[in-house]
Amino acid sequence: MAEGGIVVAICQHGGEFTPGPNGNLVYKGGEAHAVDVSREMPLDSFKDEVSKVFHVDVTDMSFKYFLPNNNRTLITISCDRDLHRMVDFTASAAQVDVFVISTGENRSVVTYTGASTVKAGSNAQGDKRKRPASKNK
């Protein structure tokens, strides 16, 4: 981790993800700003800082990052604990790319990753999953 327990989050916004070689996601375009993040920082403070540097309302934005050595799966930051884990996971790197994505863009990112867009607890037709009947009566 960088001096003083701070990780530098390179926050990127306004670009887009494209499929890269070997199934990796590549982010192209947009702007980037550096934001210092400590393990004790609350998510609301991080959001405020991102809002200020990009001059945007982050209310309907998602914050995502890649784990070190894994550019296939984006990890979502949605609570203080997620932000603290990001700092822990990226401590040896001292910096991490954080992607600030609008809610609408979020679905297209899922498509690129090959992840299912079916909601948990339902099948592709939208029906609720049923538990198999117990054989022991």
N, C-alpha and C positions, 0 to 999 in steps of 0.2 A: 504494500500500500504506500502511497505517496506520503511525504512528510506530514506529520500531524494527523494521520488517519483520514486523509482526504483523497477521494478518487475524482478525477476530472471527467465529467460526463460531456462528451462531444455530442451535443443535441442537434439533430438534423430535422429539418422541416421543409416541406414544399417540393420534395423530389418524389421519386417513385421506385418501387422495387421491380426488378426484372430478373428472370431466371438466368443464372450464371452457369458456368461449367460444373459438371458433377452434381447438379441439383441445388447448388448454393444460391442464396438470394443476394443480389447486388443492388445497392441503393445508389441512384444517380440523380444529380440535380439538386435543386433547393439550396437552402442556406444552412450554415453550421455555426453554432456558438458554443463556447466552453463554459460550463457551469460546475463549480466545486460542489461536491456532495460528501458529507460526512455520514458515518453510520448512525449518528443521532438525529440527522435531519428528518423532519416530518415530511410526508408526501405533499401536503398542502404548501409548505415553504418551497419545495422543489418546483411545484406547479406555478407558484407565484413568480419565481425567478425565470422560468421558461417563458411565461406570459410576457414578462417585461422585455426580455432580450429579443423576442420575435414580434412583439407588439400584436399579439393575437389573444383571443379568448380561448382558453384551454378546457373550458367546461365540457365540451363534446369531443375531446381528444383522448386518444390512447397513447400510452408510453410503453415502448417495447425495446428490448435489447437482445443481443445474441450472447449465449454463454461462450466463454473462451473456447476456441477451437471447434465451434459448431455454428456454421452460418446457414443452417437449414431450419432451425426452430427458433422462432421469436418468443421471448418470454415477456409476458405482460406485467407491468407495474401498476397495481390497482389499490395498494394500501401501504401503510408505513412499513410493514414487515417485508413486502416485496422489494421496496427500495433498499432496505437494510441488507437483504439477501444479495441484491445486485452488487452492493459495495463489497460484501464478503466474497462473492464469486469472482469478482474482478480485481481483488486486492493486489495480486501479484503483477497485474498489468498496469496499475495506477491510472488507467484511463479506459473508458468504455463508450462505445457509440450508442446513443439513445435516440430512437426514432419517434418523433412526435407526429402521430397519424390521426387524421380526422376519422370519425366513426364510419363514414361512407367508404373511405379507402381501406379500412380495416378488413372488410369482406374480401376485397380483391387480393390482399396480402395472404389471406387464408387459402385462396384458390392457388396462388403460386406455390405455397408450401406443400400442397397436396393434401392438406388436412381436411377432414370431413366438415361440411357445413351443416350437417344434421344435428339438431339439438339433442343433448343428452337426454335419455329417457324416451326417445321416440325413434321410429325407423324412417327409412327414406320416404315413405308415403305419408309421414306425419302422424301415424297412429301411435298411441301409447303402447309401450312394450308390456306384455303380460307375463306374469310369472308362470312357470310351468306348474301344473297341478302336482301336488304331492302324491307319491305312489304309496306312501305308508299311511294307512288310515286306521 
